[in-house]
């Protein structure tokens, strides 16, 4: 059974990428900040894309191994 991570998922709800940073996934956290921030900035007129990036971030922080 795969281990899940509740605290990283919880903090990722409020600060995208922080859950990955807590788990030691520094490159993934940086990519979430860089790519997610850029895409969200460019597509600020829509709610769907930033929400999908945020939802994936929480899911990944909860399910991916450290």
C-alpha positions in Angstrom: 0.0 0.0 0.0 1.3 3.4 -1.0 2.1 5.8 1.8 0.3 9.2 1.8 1.3 12.5 3.2 -1.4 14.5 5.0 0.7 17.5 6.2 2.3 18.2 2.8 -1.1 18.1 1.2 -2.5 20.4 3.8 0.1 23.1 3.4 -0.1 22.8 -0.4 -3.7 23.9 -0.2 -2.5 27.3 1.1 1.0 27.5 -0.6 1.4 25.6 -3.8 4.7 23.7 -3.9 5.3 23.9 -0.2 4.2 20.2 0.3 6.8 19.1 -2.2 9.4 21.3 -0.5 8.6 19.7 2.9 9.1 16.2 1.4 12.5 17.2 0.0 11.4 17.4 -3.7 13.1 20.7 -4.3 13.1 20.6 -8.1 9.4 19.7 -8.2 8.6 22.6 -5.8 10.6 25.1 -7.9 8.9 23.9 -11.1 5.4 24.2 -9.5 6.3 27.8 -8.5 7.9 28.7 -11.9 5.6 27.0 -14.3 2.4 27.3 -12.3 3.1 31.0 -11.5 3.9 31.8 -15.1 0.9 30.0 -16.5 -1.4 31.5 -13.9 0.0 34.9 -14.6 -0.5 34.6 -18.3 -4.0 33.0 -18.0 -5.2 35.2 -15.1 -8.4 35.8 -17.0 -9.6 32.2 -16.5 -10.2 30.4 -13.2 -10.0 26.8 -14.7 -6.3 26.5 -15.4 -5.0 27.9 -12.1 -7.5 25.7 -10.3 -6.3 22.6 -12.1 -2.7 23.5 -11.3 -3.6 24.0 -7.7 -5.6 20.7 -7.5 -2.8 18.7 -9.1 -0.3 20.2 -6.6 -2.4 19.1 -3.6 -3.0 15.6 -5.1 0.7 15.2 -5.8 1.8 16.4 -2.3 -0.6 13.8 -0.8 0.2 10.8 -3.0 3.7 10.9 -4.3 6.5 9.2 -2.3 9.2 11.3 -0.7 
